Amino acid sequence: MASKTVWIAGGIVVAIGALTYVIYKGAPANRDAAGTIVEAKRAISESSPSSTPASTSTTTDQSAADRRSDQSAESTAESQADSGKVDKSAEKIAEKSAEKSAEKSAEKIAEKSAEKSAEKIAEKSAEKMAEKSAEKSAEKSAEKMAEKSAEKMAEKSAENRVAK
């Protein structure tokens, strides 16, 4: 019974380990990059010293911010899709692991119970055979002893009659 419990607990631990491995070992999103994201330096044209470059840089900054928000939204959507795939694959792995451990424990339990029942049957039949054999041999030896003692008594009484 303790062995069964150990196998079940082991199967659960393996399933949980596989699940956590798959969840935390997922591939990074395609848009993730190593390092720090730094705003690019803007070139200022020297030809027109008016306020036009400032308004252009504001527009450029706004469009850059829009691109970053679009990219972050895309990467968020991709990572959510990836995590959904990871969750499904983790569930499949956990189910397969649980099925395998359940099959193995069932096989071992069946083997052990078959061995135990075979041993008990063999012991009981051996005991019964030994008892019957002992009874029969005791009866035979008792009969032989009774016959021999009866013969000896008959001989002695015959000798005593002859002697008188």
C-alpha positions in Angstrom: 0.0 0.0 0.0 2.9 2.4 0.8 4.5 1.6 -2.6 1.3 2.5 -4.4 1.2 5.9 -2.5 4.8 6.5 -3.4 4.1 5.9 -7.1 1.1 8.1 -7.2 2.9 10.9 -5.4 5.9 10.5 -7.8 3.6 10.7 -10.8 2.0 13.9 -9.5 5.4 15.4 -8.8 6.6 14.6 -12.3 3.4 16.0 -13.9 3.8 19.3 -11.9 7.4 19.5 -12.8 6.7 19.0 -16.5 4.0 21.6 -16.3 6.1 24.2 -14.6 9.0 23.5 -17.0 6.9 24.1 -20.1 5.3 27.2 -18.7 8.5 28.9 -17.6 10.7 27.6 -20.4 8.5 29.1 -23.2 10.2 30.7 -26.2 10.6 34.5 -26.0 8.4 36.7 -28.2 9.8 37.5 -31.6 10.0 41.3 -30.9 11.9 41.0 -27.7 15.5 42.2 -28.0 18.4 42.1 -25.7 19.6 45.4 -24.2 18.0 48.7 -23.5 15.8 50.5 -26.0 17.1 54.1 -26.5 15.5 56.9 -28.5 17.4 57.6 -31.6 19.3 60.9 -32.0 17.5 63.2 -34.5 19.4 65.1 -37.1 18.6 68.8 -37.3 18.9 70.5 -40.6 21.0 73.6 -40.7 19.4 75.1 -43.8 16.3 76.5 -42.2 16.7 77.9 -38.7 13.0 78.5 -38.4 10.6 76.7 -36.0 9.8 74.1 -38.7 12.4 71.5 -37.5 10.9 71.6 -34.0 7.4 70.8 -35.3 8.9 68.1 -37.5 10.7 66.5 -34.5 7.5 66.6 -32.5 5.7 64.8 -35.3 8.5 62.4 -35.6 8.5 61.8 -31.9 4.8 61.2 -32.0 5.0 58.7 -34.9 7.9 56.9 -33.1 5.7 56.7 -30.0 2.8 55.3 -32.1 5.1 52.7 -33.7 6.4 51.6 -30.2 2.8 51.3 -28.9 1.9 49.3 -32.0 4.9 47.0 -31.6 4.2 46.5 -27.9 0.6 45.7 -28.7 1.7 43.1 -31.3 4.3 41.6 -29.0 1.7 41.4 -26.2 -0.8 39.6 -28.5 2.0 37.3 -29.7 3.0 36.4 -26.1 -0.6 35.8 -25.2 -1.0 33.5 -28.1 2.3 31.7 -27.2 1.2 31.3 -23.6 -2.1 29.8 -24.8 -0.1 27.2 -26.8 2.2 26.6 -23.9 -0.8 26.0 -21.5 -2.3 23.5 -23.9 1.0 21.6 -24.5 1.6 21.6 -20.7 -1.9 20.1 -20.1 -1.2 17.4 -22.7 2.2 16.6 -21.1 0.6 16.5 -17.7 -2.2 14.2 -18.9 0.2 11.8 -20.6 2.5 11.7 -17.6 -0.4 11.0 -15.3 -1.7 8.3 -17.5 1.7 6.6 -17.7 2.3 6.7 -14.0 -1.3 5.4 -13.4 -0.7 2.5 -15.8 2.7 1.6 -14.2 1.3 1.7 -10.7 -1.7 -0.4 -11.8 0.6 -3.0 -13.4 2.7 -3.2 -10.3 -0.3 -3.5 -8.0 -1.7 -6.3 -10.2 1.6 -8.1 -10.2 2.0 -7.9 -6.4 -1.5 -9.0 -5.7 -1.1 -11.9 -8.1 2.1 -12.9 -6.4 0.6 -12.6 -3.0 -2.5 -14.6 -3.9 -0.4 -17.3 -5.6 1.9 -17.5 -2.5 -1.1 -17.8 -0.2 -2.7 -20.5 -2.3 0.5 -22.5 -2.5 1.0 -22.2 1.3 -2.5 -23.3 2.1 -2.4 -26.3 -0.3 1.0 -27.3 1.0 -0.3 -27.2 4.6 -3.4 -29.2 3.7 -1.4 -31.8 1.8 1.1 -32.0 4.8 -1.8 -32.5 7.2 -3.5 -35.2 5.1 -0.2 -37.0 4.6 0.6 -36.8 8.3 -2.9 -38.1 9.2 -2.6 -41.0 6.8 0.8 -42.0 7.9 -0.2 -41.8 11.5 -3.2 -44.0 10.9 -1.2 -46.6 9.0 1.5 -46.7 11.6 -1.1 -47.0 14.3 -2.8 -49.9 12.5 0.5 -51.6 11.9 1.4 -51.2 15.6 -2.0 -52.5 16.7 -1.7 -55.5 14.4 1.9 -56.3 15.6 0.9 -56.0 19.2 -2.2 -58.1 18.7 -0.1 -60.8 17.0 2.4 -60.8 19.8 -0.3 -61.0 22.4 -1.9 -63.9 20.5 1.5 -65.7 20.3 2.1 -65.2 24.0 -1.3 -66.4 25.0 -0.8 -69.4 22.7 2.6 -70.1 24.2 1.1 -69.8 27.7 -1.7 -72.3 26.8 0.8 -74.7 25.4 3.0 -74.4 28.4 0.1 -75.1 30.9 
